Amino acid sequence: MDRISGDMLIARMERLPLSSFHYRLLVINGIAWAFDAFDVGLITFIATALNAAWHLSPTQMGSLLSIGLVGMLVGAILSGTIADRWGRKAVFQITMLIFSVFSLACALAPNYTLLLVFRFLVGVGLGGETPVVTSLLSEFIPAKRRGNLQGLLNSFWAVGWLAAALISYFIIPTLGWRWAFVAGALPAFFIFIIRRHLPESPRWLINKGRVDEAGKIVDYIEKITAQKHTLQPVALNDIPSEVAATKQKVTLSTLFSKEYRKRTIMLWGVWFCAMFGYFGLFSWLPSLFVKAGHTMVKSFLYVLIMQIAYVPNQILSAFLMDKVGRKKLLVVNMLLAGAAVIPYGWALGHNVATSYIIVLGVITSLFVSAIMAIIYTYTPELYPTGVRASGVGAASSSSRVGSMLAPIVIGAGLASLGISGVFMIIAGVFILGAILVATLGPETKGVVLED
């Protein structure tokens, strides 16, 4: 690799203002992110309908909610490593195709066993997409605005969840749960947009010694940006020190090297805690409302209202991350989420008026949504390009363990601990995550991504 040429290309990208290219990239990645959230949200509603149609036991319900997450764990492990070796764009397309094909297969599943198999394979595609989307977008955005755009990416997750709630509210009660799975196969058509409009990451190309290809992409980005902005000149002495200083060879063992060991431990722990809390709250929520005596349609409506509350704090956090910093914002929101979960669980478990439960749910959703916005921005910033997708994939795999265990733990704990008791567990997990970030996490506000 021509080190000077590679460094110059990165410096050229870093000095650019945000342009239509960056926002188009945000929308492409964001739509894919929304499809992911759509599927994750959809299964929580479908499980409620299946429980009524197939008379599932609590154990079967927990397995149905968790099996896709097992697939996501496998997909995240495999795709991160493959994306670091073969490129972000190819893996992006492959994982979306797997996700779409097997979602359609779920709609045709004749029995519970085959449905579990297909849900696992949907999860492989879904989990494989996560490290690619977050790594790819972060590698295009200048350091000074990375928090804004990466944070906004996660607002698309809320859009996907809202779409799942809306489709479930209008389609499942009338047409049945199979048509909801058919809607989950729509991302297959999105692959053509990815192929046409999404370039490969120049940072990844530079890391692989393909500087000429990276240069053409950077030229293209500058051409689009120059249409509405005046480009500042760049010289070698303007290259950020973070870029020039990080040319050591990186491998998977880099994740556990002295420099990155604490980051890896912290990320694995905080991802586990964040996703255990998220899925512990939302995967059982429609069923908990039904258990409390509400109709399935009303239960879907209540969850829809709470998901609307998922949006504002994600957008606020996207703009605060580049001002306040990732670490501080993440710690505060995890602590507040833990505090909000306690009265919310108590209200659910003591037949408090529905209006109060919804208000407490909205407050809880606000803080949980911010956690997701921050953690997806923070993680790819902590590793060099050569292992960025692998690092995100490994952390994401840890999250899948948490999200897989949460529905099972909640289902098993409901009988012995009650709703209030299992929500206390969720609160404790959020607080543990805050402690991990506070003690082991570095701040990455304004830091140029390591090459």
Secondary structure as GFF3:
##gff-version 3
##sequence-region A 1 451
A	DSSP	alpha_helix	3	14	.	.	.	ID=ss1
A	DSSP	alpha_helix	20	54	.	.	.	ID=ss2
A	DSSP	alpha_helix	58	86	.	.	.	ID=ss3
A	DSSP	alpha_helix	88	107	.	.	.	ID=ss4
A	DSSP	alpha_helix	112	138	.	.	.	ID=ss5
A	DSSP	three_ten_helix	143	145	.	.	.	ID=ss6
A	DSSP	alpha_helix	146	153	.	.	.	ID=ss7
A	DSSP	alpha_helix	155	170	.	.	.	ID=ss8
A	DSSP	alpha_helix	172	175	.	.	.	ID=ss9
A	DSSP	alpha_helix	177	183	.	.	.	ID=ss10
A	DSSP	three_ten_helix	186	190	.	.	.	ID=ss11
A	DSSP	alpha_helix	191	197	.	.	.	ID=ss12
A	DSSP	alpha_helix	202	207	.	.	.	ID=ss13
A	DSSP	alpha_helix	211	225	.	.	.	ID=ss14
A	DSSP	three_ten_helix	236	238	.	.	.	ID=ss15
A	DSSP	alpha_helix	241	244	.	.	.	ID=ss16
A	DSSP	three_ten_helix	252	256	.	.	.	ID=ss17
A	DSSP	alpha_helix	261	282	.	.	.	ID=ss18
A	DSSP	alpha_helix	285	291	.	.	.	ID=ss19
A	DSSP	alpha_helix	296	308	.	.	.	ID=ss20
A	DSSP	alpha_helix	312	324	.	.	.	ID=ss21
A	DSSP	alpha_helix	326	349	.	.	.	ID=ss22
A	DSSP	alpha_helix	354	378	.	.	.	ID=ss23
A	DSSP	three_ten_helix	379	382	.	.	.	ID=ss24
A	DSSP	three_ten_helix	385	387	.	.	.	ID=ss25
A	DSSP	alpha_helix	388	440	.	.	.	ID=ss26
###
